[in-house]
Amino acid sequence: NNPTHRFSKMWKGPIVAAAAGEDDDDGAKGESGATFFSLLKDFCGSTTAHGAPRAFEEGNGKVRSGAWMIFFLAGLGMLIYQVWGSIAEFASAGTSSTVAFARLQGQPVALPQVTVCHTSPVKCRCSAWYEDGRFYAEGACPAENAGDESCRRFYSEKLPFVCKENLRTCKTCSSVDYPFLDGTAARKAAAGFVDTEQCGTPELQAKFGFDSKTPSKLDLYQYAGYSDRSELVVECHSEGLLGGEDGSDDCSPNKYWDPVWYDHGYGACHTFNGESVTASYDDAGVCSGPACNLVQSRPGGHVHGSGMTLVLDVNVDQATPIFSADSSVHSPHLVVHVHDAKTKGLVNKGFRIYPGDETDVRLRIKEVQMSDMYPFTNCTMDPNAIEPELCETECIQKTIAERCCDSSIDPLAGLTTDRIASDPMLVCPLGVTEEVEQCIRQVKRDSHNGQVCKHPENLSTARGDRFGWYDATSEAQKKLVEEKVLAGESRLYCPSLCNKQTFEPVYTTSGTSLTEGAALAIASQLVYEKPAKVEKMTKQTGCAESPDECIALTVSYVKKNFAVVHVLYDSFEIETVQITPAMSAFSLFGAIGGNLGMWVGVSMMTILESMEWLLVAAAAGLCCVGCCAAKRRPSSSDNMPPSELRSATIMYAQPPAMVHPPLPMGSVRGVSTSSQFGV
């Protein structure tokens, strides 16, 4: 009734027989007891592993057994070394990259997003800089920290935005921010400046009055910035649109552009083919929407191909010298940034376009695909995630807004609002004081020193590093941020994108100046088709009635202010970089299995044999302690009363007459015994 006995009868096999001490074919029990060592020897002589059985073969000499044991142990050592190396490589979470090239055949390629911004984002002729006479009181205005209240406010709120015609210098003048600038003469000149224009709305202009509170940067850009796209983008052409419903290559209409958005450094920006420009397909595969024909149908050759062409107005005469110099802009120019939705805000990555230039920007499509298996890669599949560099920049901007500009924004909060429409630093005041400037410099120093918004170099080795790069003022705050990051509510941890597409410039070329022919062609088209725009740009009148008389001055304006940009794919070849784990779990098991087979000849079956042997040895009560001594099997006489035991002893001392025929030598049975296996 013992379950172990029943299981052993059903299992049977040589290993069970050896543990029970059976040494003949009919299951008879041998005279000598089984030991751990004898069972191990029996296993080594019958296992499927290579090498070990050779050391325990019958008839071996000591030298052969020893030699094979040395060979086996040497292989075992190499096995441990190789397996340990494989495990270490797996634990290091290394990755491998493969690069593949594929060419798109017979199909058009969608044009990228293109953003246009101005490096001098404030117009100098806006009337708010000049009309409020309370900023222009009579008297000396030696410096921003001297003179009366009107002088101090003129330095911080008006002087940075006035046109170059109003600036005056002198050798003996001294100012902290503007060396050799004659503030008194500049204020007097600006008070009499009349070549102004109405910018923004009356409500916005009122925010720049003497009795109003200090406006924000967003107020500044909405009032005096290039919010009207036509002030920057004069013409837009894309040959793919010829196949659309309009039959025209004109891509200037609003349906091909996102609404204006604002950057704290570049002011009003305009994005072509952005997120609001969509396309949809019905069940029949017919495309509808403005984005359907924003494509390039053939690669660019020695001509401009079929990408897009922009004619841009740099507005040199509207540049604000002081404001631009404070932003380290030494000459007015535009920035053209070619990107996708994930990198829309990285305007500083764009191309600089200077007036008079004709620029070719030829692109190549590059895709990066990564596995999202932690810890091999720390990428994210979140569709709302943005480029890590943009994420870190946003963190710094939030920190500056919160520390220096009295913003209620939480630098540790997630993206609860649209990032582009609400640049964190747009809330900063227009008139930046020395205190605010010092605060901004301190935040940037802290970032440089790794105290705030620091992105770790290696996120794959320690999970704690994921949350160690931001400014955690307390353990409670750190724990809160960990919970937010893990819940996907915060992007302070800036992982790479698992799948992303970038547009890498193959090369760019730029001419030194527009030719007379190109300037004449652009000027003629503007005068004949858009006379009102020409009158506004060139300060001419009567262009609608007498267009030919406006051509000469318009050509001069075009050569001084305009630039032409061609954006196109140089080829339709896509470079795909695929990043995968250098050693996956399957590869690790394969490496371990290969080394087991090569060095000691062990397979999965051998491992199962070993497990069977260990279980049988444990069930038989055999252990390696005292394994060299035979373990005596329990005898039926162990439980006999003393009187019966004496009788049995006498019977063995005086054996009865032979009843059975003599047994063969080596199979003499002793007293009846019973092993734990019951066989």
Secondary structure, 3 states (H helix, E strand, C coil): CCHHHHHHHHHCCHHHHHHHCECCCCCCECCCCCCHHHHHHHHHHHCCCCCHHHHCCCCCCHHHHHHHHHHHHHHHHHHHHHHHHHHHHHHCCCEEEEEEEEECCCCCEECCEEEEEECCCCCCCEHHHCCCHHHCCCCCCCCCCCCCHHHHHHHHHCHHHCCHHHCCECCCCCCCCCCCECHHHHHHHHHCCCCCECCCCHHHHHCCCCCCCCCEHHHHHHHHCCCCHHHCEEEEEEHHHHHCCCCCCECCCHHHECCCEEECCCEEEEEECCCCCCCEECCCCCEECHHHHCEECCCCCCCCCCCEEEEEECCHHHCCHHHHHHCCCCCCCEEEEEECHHHCCCHHHCEEECCCCEEEEEEEEEEEEECCCCCCCCEECCCCCCCHHHHHHHHHHHHHHHHHCCCCCCCCCCCCCCCCCCCHHHHCECCCCHHHHHHHHHHHHHHHCCCCCCCCCCCCCCHHHHHCCCCCCCHHHHHHHHHHHHCCCCCCCCCEECEEEEEEEEEEEECCCCCHHHHHHHHHHHHHHCHHHHHHHHCCCCCCCCHHHHHHHHHHHHHHHEEEEEEEEEEEEEEEEEEEECCCHHHHHHHHHHHHHHHCCCCHHHHHHHHHHHHHHHHCCCCCCCCCCCCCCCEHHHHCCHHHHHHHHHHHHCCCCCCCCCCCCCCCCCCCECCCCCC
